Amino acid sequence: MAKHKVRRIERLESYLIPIIQTEGADKNVKGFWVKVLLGFLKGVSKIFGAIVWLRMWFYRIGVLRRWPLGCQVISVGNVTAGGTGKTPVVEIFARELTRQGRKVAILSRGYRRKEKPFFQRLFSDKIDPPLVVSDGRRVLLDSETGGDEPYMLATNLPGVVVLVDRNRVKSGRYAIRRFGCDTLILDDGFQYQKLKHSRDIVLVDKTNPFGNGNILPRGVLREAAKNIRRADFIFITKSNGKSEKLRKKIREYNRHAEIIECRHAPQRLKNVYGQGDQELSWLKGKRIVALSGIAVPQSFENFLRGYGAELVDCIRYADHHRYAAEEVINVVNRTADLGCDAMITTEKDAVRFPKLSTTAVPVYYLRIEIEILKGAENFCEAVRHICYKDQLDATVVTNASNENPQ
């Protein structure tokens, strides 16, 4: 594989992530300085964990306030840093709620989007309104300004408002006042306690549920795994429907949450630069170069292999890598030089690709959607049950009272 110019921070991420993601990582590394580094990261993670615990305790006792907005607020998040497949879950929730007549806004922080310099934000007296990636009719910002996931959601969800702001209490109020929204989906919101949640949905990746059990930066946990006890519903993602061991582990932390198993099901191959989409059956026997800059590239690559593709090369960048035109062109040309049939990437990567007029070989992205395996007959039922649980429970109680008069 050709060497690529990447930022130093991305090189550091690429080196550290395989070490901190897996269990028993300390036993698999060699070298005095590597062990010193891991020891240092372990110490930092303890400090970070203590800060996270203290912050949650302040919210619990009321020192820090949770702000209610008077409407349904559905938080979709996780306890790990990336890789659970959150964006497709947010998308299908928003689509189904919109289908049921709700006016939906997705509130995102816009991770790794292009922002004003820190000191300019710090000393500015002006309070900027949230960025409107989509007003429900049009997509107004690109992925660089609005963020990868918000742009992708805005593109795939006509009729849904997508807002980006660090302060999601402010963006929630803006969604209600400016767009008349009655349902807010808090994207990656499990740790965002400033806004009061109606429902907490937590995603757990079956392939790597809690990493090596350590909090960032020594592991991938944002907070202790036991804190999934706050969840109302838990989605086991990337499942094959046989997750008894993981279910038992989850029940040690949370006895009340309903557990739903789902998988990220590939749907089709969409052409990044034009027409000519392909069915998944097209992959069988094809020679492919895979390009990705996501948290867990193995899942994407295994999807392609599972449909019979021969992966001649797998080129990986750090999560959220911003592609230069030269980088994409080089990979496309390499794909052609190797005699491959196509270059394939992920949808999250495709939104970060520069525009090209022509390519030497077709460039596709893999379109993924959520499929329920256990816990609900279909996703419509799951959304209805999660978002209208209080009303449904009240109806059940009322009906029972009418059937059994005193």
Secondary structure, DSSP 8 states (H G I E B T S, - for coil): -------HHHHHHHHHHHHHHSTTGGGG---HHHHHHHHHHHHHHHHHHHHHHHHHHHHHHTSS--B--SSEEEEEE-SBSS-S-HHHHHHHHHHHHHHTT--EEEEE--TT-----HHHHHT-------EEEEESS-B-S-HHHH-HHHHHHHHH-TT-EEEE-S-HHHHHHHHHHHH--SEEEEET-TT--SB--SEEEEEEETTSSSTTS-BTTTSSBSS-GGGGGG-SEEEEES--S--HHHHHHHHHH-SSSEEEEEEEEEEEEEETTSS--B-GGGGTT-EEEEEE-SS-HHHHHHHHHHTT-EEEEEEE--TT----HHHHHHHHHHHHHTT-SEEEEEHHHHTTS---S--SS-EEEEEEEEEEEESSSSHHHHHHHHHTHHHHHHHHHHHHHHHS--
